[in-house]
Amino acid sequence: MLGVLVNAVAVIIGGLIGLLLKKGIPERLNDIMMKAVSLAVLYIGITGVVGQMNFGADMGGKYTLILILCTVLGGLLGGLLKIEERFSVFTEKVEKKFSKKPDKPQVAQGFISASLLFCVGAMTIVGSLEAGIQGNNATLFAKSLLDFISSIILASSLGVGVALSSLFVFVFQGAIALTGQFIAPILTDYCISMMSSVGSLLIIALSLNMMGVTKTKIMNLMPAVFLPLLLCLI
């Protein structure tokens, strides 16, 4: 669990540094940075999906079908559980405490953006499994450095929500590390690839929200990332 803890702390420290930098950035420049971050997030999402294309080609039509099933069923589950609405109540309270401009809420956006970017991908899952099963934290330590730098950049434009995402990072990676011996047989290359693909789709949707193109309720779609685990069992 040491690697998991270090990763969460790295996000907190990076987020706090980003917040300090944000205070000295004029509104006009902050808007430019926001658009730049949105484009970078879009790039990450697209490359995440494209990176799995070779894997998808080997599976034929099954890959696309599973991708659609996970996204649709995940959205239905999130909608029934009202995840977005419940999460909004929490972020509004945080927003009132930290933001001087409550008409421009960014806590939710920062939290969701950072949580997806820091937790979607093979490095997160494999690193957490290595830490839980072998006690090898090397992958998570390397990831911590990457997340530290990313959190500074994200927090300088998205605010305190980025630092708060450390909670999700700790819980998500910690759960994989603690249950590693039990879920390792399920987390095959196929399953990890599908989770990365679904997560990358959500990152694309997130970037479109950040640009103001769409208003997708990303939190309601979050269960989709975990559905490949269930489909792998089937």
C-alpha positions in Angstrom: 0.0 0.0 0.0 3.0 2.3 0.2 2.9 3.0 -3.5 -0.8 3.8 -3.3 -0.2 6.2 -0.5 2.7 7.9 -2.2 0.6 8.3 -5.4 -2.3 9.9 -3.4 0.1 12.3 -1.5 1.8 13.2 -4.8 -1.6 14.3 -6.2 -2.4 16.3 -3.1 0.9 18.2 -3.1 0.8 18.7 -6.9 -2.8 20.0 -6.6 -1.8 22.4 -3.8 1.1 23.8 -5.8 -1.2 24.2 -8.8 -3.7 26.1 -6.6 -0.9 28.5 -5.5 0.0 29.1 -9.1 -3.6 29.6 -10.1 -3.9 32.6 -7.7 -1.3 34.5 -9.7 -2.8 33.9 -13.1 -5.1 36.6 -14.6 -8.6 35.5 -15.7 -7.8 36.0 -19.4 -4.8 33.7 -19.2 -6.6 31.2 -17.1 -9.3 30.9 -19.8 -6.6 30.2 -22.4 -5.0 27.5 -20.1 -8.4 25.9 -19.6 -8.9 25.6 -23.4 -5.3 24.2 -23.7 -6.0 21.6 -21.0 -9.3 20.7 -22.7 -7.4 19.9 -25.9 -4.8 17.9 -24.1 -7.5 15.9 -22.4 -9.1 15.2 -25.8 -5.8 14.0 -27.1 -5.3 11.7 -24.2 -8.8 10.2 -24.7 -8.4 9.7 -28.4 -4.9 8.1 -28.1 -6.3 5.9 -25.3 -9.0 4.5 -27.7 -6.7 4.3 -30.7 -4.1 2.5 -28.6 -6.5 -0.4 -28.2 -7.4 -0.7 -31.8 -5.0 -3.5 -32.5 -6.5 -5.4 -29.6 -10.0 -4.7 -30.9 -9.1 -5.8 -34.4 -8.2 -9.3 -33.0 -11.6 -9.6 -31.4 -13.6 -8.4 -34.4 -17.1 -7.2 -33.7 -17.0 -8.4 -30.1 -14.8 -5.4 -29.1 -17.2 -2.8 -30.3 -20.2 -4.6 -28.9 -18.7 -4.9 -25.4 -17.6 -1.2 -25.6 -21.2 -0.2 -26.4 -22.7 -2.5 -23.7 -20.4 -1.2 -21.0 -21.1 2.4 -21.8 -24.8 2.1 -22.1 -25.3 -0.2 -19.1 -22.9 1.9 -17.0 -24.9 5.0 -17.9 -28.2 3.4 -17.0 -26.8 2.2 -13.7 -25.3 5.6 -12.9 -28.6 7.2 -13.8 -30.6 4.9 -11.6 -28.2 5.5 -8.6 -28.3 9.2 -9.3 -24.5 9.4 -8.9 -24.2 12.8 -10.6 -26.9 14.4 -8.5 -25.5 13.0 -5.2 -22.0 14.1 -6.2 -23.2 17.6 -7.1 -24.5 18.1 -3.6 -21.0 17.4 -2.2 -19.1 19.5 -4.8 -21.5 22.5 -4.2 -20.6 22.6 -0.6 -16.9 22.4 -1.4 -17.4 25.1 -4.0 -18.9 27.5 -1.6 -16.0 27.1 0.8 -13.2 27.4 -1.7 -14.5 29.4 -4.7 -14.9 33.2 -4.8 -16.9 32.8 -8.0 -19.7 30.3 -7.3 -21.2 31.0 -10.7 -18.2 29.2 -12.3 -18.2 25.9 -10.5 -15.0 23.9 -11.2 -14.7 21.5 -8.2 -16.7 18.8 -9.9 -14.9 19.2 -13.2 -11.5 19.2 -11.6 -12.3 16.1 -9.5 -13.8 14.1 -12.4 -11.0 15.2 -14.8 -8.2 14.3 -12.5 -9.8 11.0 -11.3 -10.3 9.8 -14.8 -6.9 10.8 -16.0 -5.1 9.4 -12.9 -7.0 6.1 -12.7 -7.7 5.0 -16.3 -5.1 3.0 -17.9 -3.0 -0.2 -17.6 -0.3 1.6 -15.5 -2.8 2.1 -12.7 -4.2 -1.4 -12.7 -0.9 -3.2 -13.2 1.0 -1.0 -10.7 -1.7 -1.6 -8.1 -1.7 -5.4 -8.7 2.1 -5.5 -8.4 2.0 -3.5 -5.1 -0.7 -5.8 -3.7 0.6 -9.2 -4.8 4.4 -8.8 -5.0 4.9 -5.8 -2.8 6.6 -4.1 -5.8 5.8 -0.4 -5.8 8.1 0.6 -8.7 5.3 1.2 -11.2 3.2 3.2 -8.8 6.3 5.3 -7.8 6.8 6.2 -11.5 3.1 6.9 -11.9 3.3 9.2 -8.8 5.9 11.4 -10.4 3.8 11.7 -13.6 0.6 12.4 -11.6 2.4 15.0 -9.5 3.4 17.0 -12.6 0.0 16.5 -14.2 -1.9 17.6 -11.0 0.1 20.9 -10.9 -0.9 21.7 -14.5 -4.6 20.6 -14.0 -5.0 22.4 -10.6 -3.6 25.6 -12.0 -6.6 25.7 -14.3 -9.3 23.5 -12.7 -8.8 24.3 -9.0 -9.2 22.4 -5.8 -11.1 19.5 -7.3 -7.8 18.1 -8.6 -6.4 17.8 -5.1 -9.6 16.2 -3.9 -9.2 13.5 -6.6 -6.5 12.0 -4.4 -9.3 10.4 -2.4 -10.5 8.6 -5.5 -7.0 7.6 -6.4 -6.3 6.2 -3.0 -9.6 4.2 -2.8 -9.4 2.9 -6.4 -5.8 1.8 -6.4 -6.0 0.7 -2.8 -9.0 -1.6 -3.5 -7.1 -3.2 -6.4 -3.9 -3.6 -4.3 -5.8 -5.1 -1.3 -7.9 -7.5 -3.4 -5.1 -8.2 -5.9 -4.7 -11.9 -5.1 -8.5 -12.5 -5.7 -9.1 -10.3 -8.8 -5.8 -11.0 -10.6 -7.3 -13.9 -12.5 -10.1 -11.7 -13.8 -7.8 -8.7 -14.7 -6.5 -10.3 -17.8 -4.9 -8.3 -20.6 -8.3 -8.4 -22.3 -10.1 -7.0 -19.3 -7.5 -4.3 -18.6 -7.7 -3.2 -22.3 -11.5 -3.0 -22.2 -11.4 -0.9 -19.0 -8.9 1.4 -20.6 -11.0 1.7 -23.7 -14.2 2.5 -21.8 -12.3 5.0 -19.6 -10.8 6.7 -22.6 -14.2 7.2 -24.1 -15.3 8.9 -20.9 -12.2 11.1 -21.1 -13.2 12.2 -24.6 -16.7 13.0 -23.3 -15.1 14.9 -20.5 -13.0 17.0 -22.8 -16.1 18.0 -24.8 -17.7 19.1 -21.6 -14.7 21.2 -20.7 -14.9 22.9 -24.1 -18.5 23.6 -23.6 -19.6 21.5 -26.6 -21.6 19.0 -24.5 -23.1 18.7 -21.0 -22.7 15.0 -20.5 -23.2 13.8 -16.9 -19.8 12.0 -16.6 -20.3 10.7 -13.1 -23.3 8.8 -14.2 -21.1 7.0 -16.7 -18.4 6.1 -14.3 -19.8 2.6 -13.5 -19.1 1.7 -17.2 -15.3 1.6 -16.4 -15.9 -1.3 -14.0 -18.4 -3.3 -16.1 -15.6 -5.1 -18.1 -14.8 -6.9 -14.8 -18.3 -8.4 -14.8 -18.3 -9.2 -18.5 -14.9 -10.9 -18.2 -16.5 -13.3 -15.7 -19.3 -14.0 -18.2 
